[in-house]
Amino acid sequence: MIDNEHKKVLKQYYKRSDRHILVVEADMSYSDVLKVVALSDKIRKAGNELVSLM
């Protein structure tokens, strides 16, 4: 892929993707916290993988 095409596709991805950071306080058990963190990490990695494929 040409560098300009890559930048164009990446810009389109950034426009459509959520890039917000939300900080919340919640009463959760430690095991629930670990599950949320693990899922969040998987979502982040999937987004990174998608960008690398584009």
Buried (B, 14 or more C-beta within 10 A) or exposed (E): EEEEEEEEEEEEEEEEEEEEEEEEEEEEEEEEEEEEEEEEEEEEEEBEEEBEEE
